[in-house]
Amino acid sequence: MNVLTNSARAAAVAFRSPLARYYASEASVGEKLRLNFVVPHQSIYKNVDVQQVNLAATSGDMGILANHVPTIEQLKPGVVEVLENSTTVKKWFVSGGFATINPDSSLNINAVEAFSLEDFSAEVRNFHCALLISNTTKRGFMYQSLPFSFSIAQAVKTGLAEAQRAASSGGTEEDQALAKVEVEVYEALQAALSK
């Protein structure tokens, strides 16, 4: 019996896959992660070698390096941080989606929406100001005129407060569910902008 067990163990060691998994500290420094990051209307990264990707999954925040254990993760609203190399880091706010980590050290991120945090301030401020003005009649809030200096942090804070009020109001179940999604997105956005 011992001969059979020892033979099986020796065969397993001899035929071990070259795609062996390691802890992050054991991963080879020269290995790169192949990234594909897409939204419905564009490809943000297409077969680009990067050092690491950090993302917010429903199971928790993850840091992904080359040779990561294969898995599929649902993304929650939050930041996807791409470390292209030791000096270049790009951050994207995503509203949700999926990340697929493959055995060949590739990562596919399919997001519903993704916005670069670099471009976020002016675009979101202007969009949110227009949204607040258009919502004045829907929920009964009066925003007379919002100055263009209205900061992104103020816009997010105001949007979060409005969504929290709508979530706790006595509206329909559908309205409350939509408001709860708004609250989750605004909280994730607020956390992303404070980093």
VENCORRA-V112316 format. One record per residue. SS is DSSP state (A for helix, B for strand, O for the rest). PSI is psi in degrees with one decimal (none if undefined). OMEGA is omega in radians with two decimals (NA if undefined). Layout:
ss=SS psi=PSI omega=OMEGA
ss=SS psi=PSI omega=OMEGA
//
This chain:
ss=O psi=-41.6 omega=3.13
ss=A psi=-35.0 omega=3.13
ss=A psi=-42.9 omega=3.12
ss=A psi=-43.2 omega=3.13
ss=A psi=-46.0 omega=3.14
ss=A psi=-37.4 omega=3.11
ss=A psi=-42.4 omega=3.13
ss=A psi=-42.2 omega=3.11
ss=A psi=-41.8 omega=3.13
ss=A psi=-39.2 omega=3.12
ss=A psi=-38.9 omega=3.13
ss=A psi=-40.1 omega=3.11
ss=A psi=-40.3 omega=-3.10
ss=A psi=-34.2 omega=-3.09
ss=O psi=20.7 omega=3.14
ss=O psi=137.8 omega=-3.10
ss=O psi=140.7 omega=3.07
ss=O psi=-10.2 omega=3.13
ss=O psi=41.2 omega=-3.12
ss=O psi=146.4 omega=-3.12
ss=O psi=145.3 omega=-3.14
ss=O psi=163.3 omega=2.95
ss=O psi=160.0 omega=-3.09
ss=A psi=-37.7 omega=-3.12
ss=A psi=-19.5 omega=-3.13
ss=A psi=-8.5 omega=-3.13
ss=O psi=142.3 omega=-3.12
ss=O psi=136.9 omega=-3.09
ss=O psi=-35.5 omega=-3.08
ss=O psi=-13.2 omega=-3.09
ss=O psi=143.4 omega=-3.12
ss=O psi=156.8 omega=3.08
ss=B psi=127.7 omega=3.12
ss=B psi=117.6 omega=-3.02
ss=B psi=131.6 omega=2.93
ss=B psi=118.3 omega=-3.09
ss=B psi=111.6 omega=-3.05
ss=B psi=151.6 omega=2.94
ss=B psi=166.9 omega=-3.05
ss=O psi=-31.3 omega=-3.05
ss=O psi=-4.9 omega=3.14
ss=B psi=161.3 omega=3.05
ss=B psi=114.5 omega=-3.10
ss=B psi=-45.7 omega=3.02
ss=B psi=132.2 omega=3.12
ss=B psi=108.2 omega=-3.13
ss=B psi=49.1 omega=-3.14
ss=B psi=133.2 omega=3.08
ss=B psi=125.3 omega=3.12
ss=B psi=165.4 omega=-3.12
ss=O psi=-44.9 omega=-3.07
ss=B psi=154.1 omega=3.04
ss=B psi=129.9 omega=3.06
ss=B psi=133.4 omega=-3.11
ss=B psi=161.3 omega=3.14
ss=B psi=106.8 omega=3.12
ss=B psi=161.6 omega=3.12
ss=O psi=-23.5 omega=3.10
ss=O psi=-6.2 omega=3.14
ss=B psi=169.5 omega=3.11
ss=B psi=142.0 omega=-3.07
ss=B psi=143.9 omega=2.96
ss=B psi=123.5 omega=-3.02
ss=B psi=124.8 omega=3.09
ss=O psi=175.0 omega=3.02
ss=O psi=149.2 omega=3.14
ss=O psi=27.1 omega=3.08
ss=O psi=152.8 omega=3.09
ss=O psi=129.6 omega=3.14
ss=O psi=137.2 omega=3.12
ss=B psi=165.6 omega=3.02
ss=B psi=128.1 omega=-3.10
ss=B psi=138.4 omega=3.01
ss=B psi=131.5 omega=3.13
ss=B psi=141.1 omega=3.02
ss=O psi=165.9 omega=3.10
ss=O psi=129.2 omega=-3.12
ss=B psi=-163.6 omega=-3.05
ss=B psi=135.3 omega=2.92
ss=B psi=117.7 omega=-3.10
ss=B psi=121.6 omega=-3.11
ss=B psi=115.4 omega=3.06
ss=B psi=96.5 omega=-3.08
ss=O psi=-40.5 omega=3.05
ss=O psi=-168.5 omega=-3.05
ss=O psi=-15.0 omega=-3.10
ss=O psi=-15.5 omega=-3.06
ss=O psi=118.1 omega=3.12
ss=B psi=129.8 omega=3.08
ss=B psi=139.8 omega=-3.10
ss=B psi=138.5 omega=-3.14
ss=B psi=134.7 omega=3.02
ss=B psi=123.9 omega=3.12
ss=B psi=146.4 omega=3.14
ss=O psi=-12.3 omega=-3.14
ss=O psi=175.4 omega=3.14
ss=B psi=-155.1 omega=-3.13
ss=B psi=148.8 omega=3.04
ss=B psi=129.5 omega=3.11
ss=B psi=117.6 omega=3.11
ss=B psi=120.3 omega=-3.04
ss=O psi=159.4 omega=-3.13
ss=O psi=-17.8 omega=-3.11
ss=O psi=25.1 omega=3.14
ss=O psi=37.0 omega=3.03
ss=B psi=150.0 omega=-3.14
ss=B psi=126.1 omega=3.09
ss=B psi=120.8 omega=3.08
ss=B psi=121.3 omega=3.07
ss=B psi=109.8 omega=-3.09
ss=B psi=149.9 omega=3.08
ss=O psi=-48.8 omega=3.09
ss=O psi=147.2 omega=3.06
ss=B psi=132.2 omega=-3.14
ss=B psi=129.7 omega=3.09
ss=B psi=132.7 omega=3.13
ss=A psi=-23.3 omega=3.09
ss=A psi=-38.1 omega=-3.08
ss=A psi=-1.1 omega=-2.95
ss=A psi=-45.4 omega=-2.96
ss=A psi=-65.5 omega=-3.03
ss=A psi=-45.1 omega=-3.09
ss=A psi=-48.8 omega=-3.08
ss=A psi=-39.6 omega=3.13
ss=A psi=-49.4 omega=-3.12
ss=A psi=-41.7 omega=3.11
ss=A psi=-45.8 omega=-3.08
ss=A psi=-38.3 omega=3.09
ss=A psi=-44.2 omega=3.12
ss=A psi=-39.6 omega=3.13
ss=A psi=-43.6 omega=3.13
ss=A psi=-41.7 omega=3.14
ss=A psi=-40.8 omega=-3.13
ss=A psi=-24.4 omega=-3.13
ss=O psi=-4.2 omega=-3.06
ss=A psi=-37.4 omega=-3.12
ss=A psi=-23.8 omega=-3.09
ss=A psi=-44.3 omega=-3.03
ss=A psi=3.4 omega=3.07
ss=O psi=11.1 omega=3.11
ss=O psi=144.1 omega=3.14
ss=O psi=112.9 omega=3.00
ss=O psi=102.5 omega=-3.05
ss=O psi=-65.7 omega=3.09
ss=O psi=132.5 omega=-3.13
ss=O psi=123.4 omega=3.14
ss=O psi=152.7 omega=-3.14
ss=O psi=-12.0 omega=3.07
ss=O psi=-0.6 omega=3.08
ss=O psi=113.9 omega=-3.01
ss=O psi=161.7 omega=3.12
ss=A psi=-38.8 omega=3.13
ss=A psi=-40.9 omega=3.11
ss=A psi=-40.9 omega=-3.14
ss=A psi=-43.6 omega=3.14
ss=A psi=-43.3 omega=3.14
ss=A psi=-44.5 omega=3.13
ss=A psi=-44.2 omega=3.11
ss=A psi=-40.1 omega=3.11
ss=A psi=-45.2 omega=3.13
ss=A psi=-41.8 omega=3.14
ss=A psi=-42.3 omega=3.13
ss=A psi=-38.5 omega=3.10
ss=A psi=-40.0 omega=3.09
ss=A psi=-42.9 omega=-3.13
ss=A psi=-37.0 omega=-3.13
ss=A psi=-32.1 omega=-3.10
ss=A psi=-2.3 omega=-3.13
ss=O psi=172.8 omega=-3.11
ss=O psi=32.5 omega=-3.14
ss=O psi=-173.1 omega=3.13
ss=O psi=163.9 omega=3.12
ss=A psi=-38.6 omega=-3.14
ss=A psi=-44.8 omega=3.11
ss=A psi=-41.8 omega=3.13
ss=A psi=-39.9 omega=3.12
ss=A psi=-43.8 omega=3.10
ss=A psi=-40.9 omega=3.12
ss=A psi=-37.4 omega=3.11
ss=A psi=-37.3 omega=3.06
ss=A psi=-42.8 omega=3.08
ss=A psi=-43.7 omega=3.14
ss=A psi=-45.8 omega=-3.13
ss=A psi=-43.6 omega=-3.14
ss=A psi=-44.7 omega=3.13
ss=A psi=-39.3 omega=3.11
ss=A psi=-41.5 omega=3.11
ss=A psi=-40.2 omega=3.11
ss=A psi=-41.8 omega=3.12
ss=A psi=-43.3 omega=3.10
ss=A psi=-40.1 omega=-3.14
ss=A psi=-41.2 omega=-3.11
ss=A psi=-19.6 omega=3.13
ss=A psi=-8.0 omega=-3.13
ss=O psi=none omega=NA
//
